[in-house]
């Protein structure tokens, strides 16, 4: 073969190889862009889903907090006012309590309930203005008794408000913003039940940074990270939905308790109007009414005291049992 022809053939071969590499690079780049776009779409969808679940969960906790305040500032307030009029209250088996004897609210529990009621009345003033929004969410998420860890009602309210601003779980549900000193949504996500690890929060940054990448392997790695992020968000959303359902269950149960408690407190008030305040002068039936009202007051306090969430943002075991156990107990109350 003539030498010039060899050079020509070599030149053509090199050119074709260069074209082939260029075509492959273009295909790789196109695939990389498509893969990164798919990863970005997965993350955006996952973010939308978790934000929707987060919002609904936060609203449910906020609603439960408002329900607790309404119960304490309404029905419980009336019960306390009427019960404090009575003197010489002594309960025994003749009142028909029997096993409910343990359930009747004792003096310490009554004092705690009275303090809670005072705090709820103070909180109620800030509900309409929205000034206590974070505190209301905290009141719904955690047991009411936890709000009374301090000596005075004013301090308890301040502590409750502070918890909403610094607790990452509440921040995740919208109860503590960055401006209020909380950790914000990102910080809340990082601790939500330990489900969402910190590195996962950086996935979006990886994907965005890889948009102009020519490395298909890097794009595939980003896609894998996006899928991992998606699974973590699904798990977090499921936890949010579980919390929302638990909060709604507590809300409905408190309403059911009030349908029995309110008429009973009214009846107790009528007895006091007719017979006076000396419990010893009441008939067995009238004593039974007072005792039953006390038992229901204790049942309501038990529900108010039970936290839905623990410090890590997980559902508590006791919140899954309290309603069933309380329902069984109040069924024995003579109404």
Secondary structure, DSSP 8 states (H G I E B T S, - for coil): --HHHHHHHHHHHHHHHHHHHHHHHHHHHHHHHHHHHHHHHHHHHHHHHHHHHHHHHHHHHHHHHHHHHHHIIIIIHHHHHHHTT-BS----GGGT-GGGGGTS--HHHHHHHHHHHHHHHHHHHHHTTTTTHHHHHHHHHS-GGGGGSSSSHHHHHHHHHHHHHH-HHHHHTTSS-TTTTS-HHHHHHHHGGG-S-HHHHTHHHHHHHTTT---HHHHHHHHHHHHHHHHHHHHHHHHHHHHHHHHHHHHHHHHHHHHHHHHHHHHHHHHHHHH-SBGGGS-HHHHHHHHHHHHHHHHHHHHHH--SB-TTS-B-HHHHHHHHHHHHHHTTS--
